[in-house]
Amino acid sequence: AMVAGPAIRARRRLRPPLASRRPSAAVTLCCLVAGSLGLAGAVDRAKFRTCSQGSFCRRYQSYVARIEGSGGSEFAHELDAASIQQNGHVVHAKMVQVHDATVKPLNLEIRWFRDVVQGRCGIVRIILDEDAPLHPRFRIRDGDVTTKEEELKPDTVAMKSGDAQTVFMSSATGDCQVALRHRPFELDFRAGGHLLQRLNARHLLNFERYRSKGHTHSGLVDATDVDDKDLWEETFGTHHDTKPRGPAAVGVDVSFQSASFVSGL
């Protein structure tokens, strides 16, 4: 007892009271917060470009403003209804420019697949590319982001043509449909009787084709017809960027009609 008592009291003296420990923790926390705020304030925002300082972003904003400012009367793309072809689970079509018939069309490809777990419809892959581009366009490698197509089961579709739109219907369970509006081009995806997704409903599709330097369009084809600055080179701060292939930006509006939250984009 004589040994244990002092030993216990010694341990108690080494451990500071709770009230004396709290201020130390509070001071430490304040120091950490102050340090973090100091680091945040030390960031040189002048080294980060804003949208207005990047040519592709700036001209797309101008393009959007022009399309939306027209009240729906101006758009750049329409689908050539006579070009639509369907072979099994793949649909092909040509998209032409409304204001310049000399511009080569865009190739639209839609591929249908079934869910690998339940065999239901619902996987639709859309590819839009230039027709005979001056330089190869970038394509995501099969399996790099999405499941490889060889691991999916094709979903054969039926086609129903109309004057204003063409509708494709899945053969699998789930009541999936894709409606292609011809002029202006729009794409709607439905499943189970519900409209889930709309592509180019606001007509903001911008596809800048590769071109020779000095080439111009006779009307509104893409965002370079609204803002033609810095197409082949641009400077930001001390950095000078040359673009020997010229402008090649792509933009489009996508609406998720029945979704409260969107993730995984």
C-alpha positions in Angstrom: 0.0 0.0 0.0 2.8 2.4 0.8 4.4 1.7 -2.6 1.2 1.8 -4.6 -0.1 5.1 -3.2 2.8 7.3 -4.2 3.0 5.6 -7.6 -0.6 6.3 -8.3 -0.3 9.9 -7.2 2.8 10.3 -9.4 0.9 9.1 -12.4 -1.9 11.5 -11.6 0.5 14.4 -11.3 2.1 13.6 -14.7 -1.4 13.7 -16.4 -2.6 17.3 -16.5 -6.2 18.0 -15.6 -8.9 17.9 -18.3 -9.5 21.6 -18.1 -5.8 22.4 -18.7 -5.7 20.0 -21.7 -8.6 21.6 -23.7 -7.0 25.0 -24.2 -3.9 23.4 -25.7 -6.0 21.4 -28.2 -8.0 24.6 -29.1 -4.8 26.6 -29.6 -3.3 23.8 -31.8 -6.5 23.7 -33.9 -6.5 27.5 -34.3 -2.9 27.3 -35.4 -3.7 24.7 -38.0 -6.7 26.6 -39.3 -4.6 29.8 -39.4 -1.9 28.0 -41.3 -4.3 26.5 -43.8 -5.8 30.0 -44.4 -2.4 31.3 -44.9 -1.6 28.7 -47.5 -4.9 29.3 -49.3 -4.2 33.0 -49.4 -0.7 32.4 -50.8 -2.1 30.8 -54.0 -1.3 33.0 -57.0 -4.6 33.0 -58.9 -2.9 34.8 -61.8 -1.3 31.6 -62.8 -4.6 29.8 -63.4 -6.6 30.6 -66.5 -10.2 31.5 -66.4 -12.6 30.5 -69.1 -12.4 33.9 -70.8 -8.6 33.4 -71.0 -8.7 30.0 -72.7 -9.7 30.3 -76.4 -11.8 27.1 -76.7 -13.8 27.9 -73.6 -14.3 31.5 -74.4 -15.5 30.9 -78.0 -17.9 28.1 -76.8 -19.4 30.6 -74.3 -19.9 33.0 -77.2 -21.4 30.3 -79.4 -23.9 29.3 -76.6 -24.8 32.9 -76.1 -25.6 33.3 -79.9 -27.6 30.1 -80.1 -29.6 30.8 -77.0 -30.0 34.5 -77.9 -31.8 33.5 -81.1 -34.7 32.1 -79.2 -34.4 28.8 -80.9 -34.4 30.0 -84.5 -30.7 29.4 -85.1 -28.9 26.0 -85.0 -26.0 24.5 -86.9 -26.8 20.8 -87.4 -29.5 18.6 -89.0 -29.7 14.9 -89.7 -29.8 13.7 -93.2 -32.8 11.4 -93.0 -32.0 9.6 -96.2 -28.6 8.6 -94.8 -30.0 6.6 -91.8 -29.1 2.9 -91.9 -29.6 0.2 -89.4 -27.8 -3.1 -89.3 -28.5 -5.3 -86.3 -27.4 -3.4 -83.2 -25.6 -0.5 -85.1 -27.2 2.6 -86.5 -25.4 4.9 -89.0 -26.4 8.4 -90.2 -24.9 11.6 -91.6 -25.2 15.0 -89.9 -24.9 18.0 -92.2 -24.4 21.7 -91.7 -27.4 23.9 -92.1 -25.6 27.1 -93.1 -22.7 25.8 -95.3 -23.3 22.8 -97.6 -19.7 22.6 -98.6 -18.6 21.4 -95.2 -18.1 17.7 -94.9 -20.8 15.9 -92.8 -20.3 14.4 -89.4 -20.7 10.6 -89.0 -23.1 9.6 -86.3 -23.0 6.0 -85.0 -25.2 4.5 -82.3 -24.5 1.1 -80.9 -27.0 -0.9 -78.8 -26.1 -3.5 -76.1 -27.9 -5.4 -73.4 -27.2 -5.3 -69.7 -24.7 -8.1 -69.0 -26.4 -9.1 -65.7 -30.1 -9.3 -66.5 -30.0 -9.1 -70.3 -32.2 -6.0 -70.3 -31.9 -3.0 -72.7 -30.3 0.2 -71.7 -26.7 0.5 -73.0 -26.5 2.9 -75.9 -23.1 4.2 -77.1 -23.0 7.2 -79.4 -20.0 8.1 -81.5 -19.7 11.4 -83.5 -16.8 11.9 -85.8 -15.6 13.8 -88.8 -16.0 12.4 -92.3 -12.4 12.0 -93.7 -10.7 14.4 -91.3 -7.3 16.0 -92.1 -5.9 14.4 -89.0 -7.2 11.4 -86.9 -9.5 12.4 -84.1 -9.0 11.1 -80.6 -11.1 8.1 -79.6 -11.3 6.4 -76.2 -9.8 2.9 -76.5 -12.2 0.1 -76.1 -12.2 -1.0 -72.5 -10.2 2.1 -71.3 -13.2 3.7 -69.5 -16.2 1.6 -70.4 -16.7 -2.1 -70.7 -15.2 -3.7 -73.8 -17.8 -4.3 -76.5 -16.7 -7.9 -76.9 -17.8 -8.5 -73.3 -21.3 -7.1 -74.0 -24.3 -8.7 -75.8 -25.6 -6.8 -78.8 -29.2 -5.6 -78.7 -30.8 -5.8 -82.1 -33.2 -2.8 -82.8 -36.2 -2.1 -85.0 -36.5 1.2 -86.9 -39.6 3.3 -87.5 -39.2 6.2 -89.9 -41.2 9.4 -90.0 -41.1 12.8 -91.6 -39.7 14.7 -88.6 -37.9 11.9 -86.7 -36.8 8.3 -86.8 -37.3 6.0 -83.8 -35.3 2.9 -82.9 -36.7 0.3 -80.5 -34.8 -2.3 -78.5 -35.7 -6.0 -78.9 -34.7 -6.7 -75.3 -36.8 -6.3 -72.1 -37.0 -2.8 -70.7 -38.9 -0.8 -73.4 -35.8 1.2 -74.6 -36.1 3.7 -77.4 -34.0 6.3 -79.1 -35.7 9.1 -81.1 -33.6 11.0 -83.7 -35.1 14.4 -84.6 -34.0 15.4 -88.1 -34.1 19.2 -88.1 -32.6 20.5 -85.9 -30.8 17.4 -84.8 -31.8 16.1 -81.3 -31.6 12.7 -79.6 -33.9 11.4 -76.9 -33.4 8.2 -74.9 -36.4 6.6 -73.2 -36.7 3.5 -71.0 -39.7 2.0 -69.3 -41.9 4.7 -70.8 -39.9 7.5 -69.3 -37.7 10.2 -71.0 -34.3 9.8 -69.3 -31.8 11.6 -71.4 -31.7 14.3 -74.1 -28.8 15.2 -76.3 -28.6 18.5 -78.1 -32.0 19.6 -77.0 -30.7 23.2 -76.6 -28.9 22.9 -80.0 -25.5 23.7 -78.5 -23.6 21.0 -80.4 -20.2 22.4 -81.5 -17.8 20.3 -83.5 -14.7 22.1 -84.8 -13.3 20.2 -87.8 -9.6 20.2 -88.7 -9.0 22.7 -91.4 -6.2 24.4 -93.4 -5.0 27.7 -92.0 -7.1 30.6 -93.3 -10.1 28.5 -94.1 -13.5 30.2 -93.4 -17.1 29.1 -93.5 -19.9 30.8 -95.4 -22.3 30.7 -92.3 -22.5 29.5 -88.7 -20.8 26.0 -88.6 -19.1 26.0 -85.2 -17.8 28.3 -82.5 -14.9 29.6 -84.6 -17.5 31.5 -86.7 -18.4 33.5 -83.5 -14.9 34.0 -82.1 -12.0 33.5 -84.4 -9.2 34.7 -82.1 -6.3 32.5 -81.0 -7.3 29.5 -83.2 -3.7 28.6 -84.1 -1.7 30.0 -81.2 -2.3 31.7 -77.9 -0.4 33.2 -75.0 -1.0 33.1 -71.3 1.4 34.9 -69.1 4.9 33.8 -70.2 3.7 30.6 -71.9 3.1 30.6 -75.6 1.2 27.7 -77.1 1.3 26.8 -80.8 -1.5 24.7 -82.3 -0.3 23.5 -85.7 -3.5 21.5 -86.3 -5.7 24.4 -85.4 -9.0 24.4 -83.5 -10.6 21.0 -82.7 -12.9 21.6 -79.7 -16.1 19.7 -79.1 -19.1 20.7 -77.0 -22.7 19.6 -76.5 -25.6 19.9 -74.1 -26.8 16.8 -72.3 -30.0 16.8 -70.1 -30.8 14.1 -67.6 -34.5 14.5 -67.4 -35.6 12.1 -64.7 -32.4 12.3 -62.5 -32.2 14.0 -59.1 -28.4 13.3 -58.9 -25.8 12.6 -61.6 -22.5 10.8 -60.8 -19.8 9.0 -62.6 -19.4 11.4 -65.5 
